[in-house]
Amino acid sequence: MARPIHAMIDLMALRANVQRVRACAPTQQLIAVLKANAYGHGAVQVAQALAGLVEAFAVCSLEEALELRAAEVVEPIVLLEGFFEADELAIIAQQNIQIAVHSTQQLEILLKSPELAQSLNIWLKVDTGMRRLGFYPKDVATMWKHLQPQFASVRIMSHLACADERDSVSTREQIKQFTTLMNALKTEGSLANSAGVLAWETAHVHWVRPGIMLYGASPFPNTVGSQEGLQSVMTLHSSLISVKTAKQGDSIGYGATFRCPQTMPIGVVAVGYADGYPRHAPTGTPVLVNGRRVPLIGRVSMDMITVDLRTQPNARAGDPVILWGRGLPIEEIAAHAQTIAYELLCNVAPRVPRVWRG
Ligand SMILES: *Cc1c(COP(=O)(O)O)cnc(C)c1O
């Protein structure tokens, strides 16, 4: 028998979440963000499930884009960081791949091969406040006349730093700078990530770029996806592989960080940090055993965790466990581990088999 851990990927939920994006942004074009193996959900399977339902995909690198092309995904694919080396450009042009252009180094390389540039659709990345990638708005305004004729198309994109705050002076300022530039240049733009889609209608402009909401998690602190009308896509399943009785005063696991207050049943679950379960999840983090919550106790090991079964004295080895997903919001686990749902999803290890449904 195989080790019981697996991640169920509910493609119906994924498609329902696309409908939620459409409800928020009914007239915009939709770029589904599939970087990092579609946040751990399987980029190829997610792209195939969304074929025809979205206008484009976005990934982080040419390698990620070519994995989709090899699987016969035909939609345009945007490289969010553009290219890294000149020798990527020929294949980018040939494969209907669009690129973010964020640096003068990239522009110099592009303008050295004008015939190639003529066949490229680019997104000039504008830094409206994130202070990460991109040109400042005033520099884009001056570059524009010279640049715009050199490419098949030039659009602009920018990224919001604080869209997960439902009211934020800096977000309002970023949106203002972006739309002012977009209108001055009379070009199309893209600004909204998931939080922008859900909370900042003025950021929707022409193309929205949701990632996390497609996978059913909330981009906002202290809320869960269902409160935003989203359905969780990944459910991480495993089983109890051992149930036994520990005596009062026994300590559990590495570092002996949990001491049993009484003689009690404990269970061992086949999941650990090598599977992507967060090592920093402390005692008390909820785990579903037979559909009911029990607390994790002691430290997370590489391949196992231990749970307190006092509320389930009849639980047995083989009983089903859910670590997050349906019935147990991933945002809650992330909060216990002092991280965000994004990181937990991306960290699900390659050794965890994915099972796609629907
Ligand atoms: C990852 C990413 C997104 C998607 O962000 P979510 O918060 O997951 O919706 C959008 N735009 C860019 C540039 C990104 O890197």
The ligand as an SDF file (V2000), in Angstrom:
LIG
                    3D

 15 15  0  0  0  0  0  0  0  0999 V2000
    1.7670   36.4220   -8.2910 C   0  0  0  0  0  0  0  0  0  0  0  0
    1.3490   37.6330   -8.9980 C   0  0  0  0  0  0  0  0  0  0  0  0
   -0.0130   37.9390   -9.1730 C   0  0  0  0  0  0  0  0  0  0  0  0
   -1.1240   37.1470   -8.5100 C   0  0  0  0  0  0  0  0  0  0  0  0
   -1.2270   37.5510   -7.1660 O   0  0  0  0  0  0  0  0  0  0  0  0
   -2.3420   36.9520   -6.1870 P   0  0  0  0  0  0  0  0  0  0  0  0
   -2.1700   37.7280   -4.9320 O   0  0  0  0  0  0  0  0  0  0  0  0
   -2.0100   35.5080   -6.0160 O   0  0  0  0  0  0  0  0  0  0  0  0
   -3.6360   37.1500   -6.8440 O   0  0  0  0  0  0  0  0  0  0  0  0
   -0.3400   39.0280   -9.9610 C   0  0  0  0  0  0  0  0  0  0  0  0
    0.6330   39.7980  -10.5200 N   0  0  0  0  0  0  0  0  0  0  0  0
    1.9390   39.5510  -10.3540 C   0  0  0  0  0  0  0  0  0  0  0  0
    2.9500   40.4350  -10.9860 C   0  0  0  0  0  0  0  0  0  0  0  0
    2.3500   38.4770   -9.5680 C   0  0  0  0  0  0  0  0  0  0  0  0
    3.6560   38.2420   -9.3930 O   0  0  0  0  0  0  0  0  0  0  0  0
  1  2  1  0
  2  3  1  0
  2 14  2  0
  3  4  1  0
  3 10  2  0
  4  5  1  0
  5  6  1  0
  6  7  2  0
  6  8  1  0
  6  9  1  0
 10 11  1  0
 11 12  2  0
 12 13  1  0
 12 14  1  0
 14 15  1  0
M  END
$$$$
